[in-house]
Amino acid sequence: MSKALNFCWCFLVVLLSLEAHSQSLVIDSGWIRLLPSTLENTSAYMEITNSGDKVIEISRAQSLIAERTEIHRSDYKNGLMSMQHMKSLSIPPQSSISMTPGGMHIMLIGLKSSLEHGQLHEVCLISTVGDRICDNLEVLHPSHKSSLKTRDH
């Protein structure tokens, strides 16, 4: 009986620590870029905040609206813009990272259907330990992005 009770307590402690870890990561001001329906790829942008006391390593992104979802970084060198796939993204404790046009972003590759202004689509970030944080991002034309409202935390 005591082994079963000890196991239950250990399992509960692990679950609570995983829940606390995933709650320390917050997605805010997220949006998906509206592009002409003839294009098969687009990008998503957001502010990611780690309010915890440990580094959180994001290893991948996921969305059901695309065949592939990847974390990318745009670089501007010698007058040329290039884009690289990032294997992971580290978010230091008590800090935020902005994914913005021309910088880091989520690539939605192989869209499964056309996007329309105002639609909401879920985008998830998955950490190296398997924690998931998801948010519904609004499809917006870049000129309408300024209308986004941030959430109260």
N, C-alpha and C positions, 0 to 999 in steps of 0.2 A: 504494500500500500504506500509506503513512504517513497519508493522509487517512482511510482506513478505520479505522486504529488510533486516530487522534485522535478520530474520531466515537465509537468504542466507549468510549473513556475518558470523554468528555464525557457520553455516555448513562449510564454507570455512576455518575458523580458525581451527576447529576440524580436518578437512582433512589435512591441512598443518602441524599441530602438529603431527599427526600420521605418515605422510610421513617423517618428520624430525627424528622422533624416530626410524623408521625402517632403515633409511639411516645411523644411527650412529653405526649400527652393521654390521661387515664385516666378511665374511668367506674367508680365504686365505689358500693356500698350502694344499687343501683337496685332499684326495685320498681314494679309496676303496681297501681293501686287496683282492688280487686274491688268492683263495684257490682251491683245487681240486673240480671238478664239482660234485663229490659225496656228498659233504657237503652242507647242506641246509641253513647255516647261515654264515655270515661274518661280518666284522666291517669296519667302516669308521673313518677316522682321519682328523683333521683340526685345524687350528688356528682361534680362534674367537676373534675379537677385538671390544670393545665398545668405540667408540670415543666420545660418548655423555657425558652429565654431570649428568646422573642418572643411578642407577643400572638397568640392564635389566635382567629379570628373564625368562629363557627359560623353558617352561613347557613340551614340547614334540618335537619330530623329526618326519619327514615323508619322505617316498620315495615310488614311485610306483613299484620299483623292488622287494619289500618284503611284505609279509603279515603283518608284524609288524615292526615298527622302534622305538627303545627305546634308551634312554640315559643311559649308564652304567659306572661304575667305577670298575676297577680291584684293588684288595688289596693283598699284599703279607705279610702274617703273619705266624710266626712259621714254615717257610719253605713251606707253602702252598699258592697257588694262588686261590683267590675266586673273584667272580664277583657279584656286586649288582646293581639292577635297581635303578636309581636316579629319584625321583619324579620331581625334577627341578634342574636347574643350574643357579646360580647367577653370573653375569658378572659385576664387579664393574666399575664405570665410569673411562674413560681414562686408561683402562687396557686390557690385552689379557689373554686368557686361551688356553692352548694347549691340544688338544686331541691327545694322542700318544699311541702306543702299550704299554701295561702294566699299563696304567693309565685310564683316562676318554676316552670314545669313543662312537660312535653311533653303536648300534647293528642292523644289518639287518637280521631279523628272518623270515625264510620261504621264501627263494628266489624263485621267480616265474619262473626263467629260469637261465641257466648257464651263468656265467660271463666270458668275454674274455678280455685278456690283451689289454689295450688301449681304451676300451669302455668308454663313458661318460654317467653318470647317475646323475639325479638331486636328491639332498638331501636338505630338508628344515628344518629349525629350527623355531618353533612357540613360541612366548612369551606368558606370562600369560594374556596379554591384546589383544592377537590375531594377533599381527604383525608377518609377515613371512619374513624370509630372506632365499633365496635359492641359490645354486650354483651347477654347473655341476662338479662332481668329477670323476677323471680318475681311472679306474681299473688298479692296478699295483701289480706286485709281490713285496713283501717287499724289495728285493734287488735292485729294480729299483726306489724306492721311492726317492732317492737322486737326480734324474733327474728333479724333480719338480721345476718349476720356480714360484717365487712369483710375484704377480701383483704389478704394480705401482699404488699407491693410489693418 
